[in-house]
Structure formats: C-alpha cells, structure tokens
Amino acid sequence: IDAASPAKSNWLRYVNCARNAQEENVKPVICDDLVFYMTSKTVEPDTELLTWYGDEFGRSLGISRKHPGELHINSS
C-alpha cells in the first residue's frame, strides 16, 4: 500500500516505530473498543512521532525489546 496516498492510508502513516522505550513519544490508548494515539511526552515541532509497533514488527526491523507495558515484576 502506498502510504503517501490519503485515500489508501490514514494519519498513522506519519508515526514510525520507536527503537527503544526512551524515544517512544506516542502510545495507544483503548477507550470503548476504540484505539486512540496520544503523546506520552512533550513533542517539539519537527520531532518525529514514534510508537512501539509490537514485537513481530520490531523483529522484522532487527529490534529486540519488550514494550514497557509488557514487563512483569516478580512479586516474590
């Protein structure tokens, strides 16, 4: 799909995959079965929007990391 064409894509074509948790500045928020994307920190003008696309897509880019929301703390 040609993401440059608004007829074949949506505004998320402007959001790229974060390489690590520190550079991620957009996070998905689920509300009433709808997914919204919200900035998670101040985004200065001319700053790239970055979110974690998920483990499978990360592997295809050679990125190996867990999203902070998936980390589990042992209660032992």
WOBELRA-V613903 format. One line per field, one symbol per residue. burial: I if it has 9 or more other C-alpha atoms within 8 Angstrom, else O. Layout:
burial = ???
This chain:
burial = OOIOOOOOIOOOIOIIIIOOIOOIIIIOOOOOOOOOOOIOOOOOOOOOIIIIOOIOOIIOOOOOOOIOOOOOOOOO
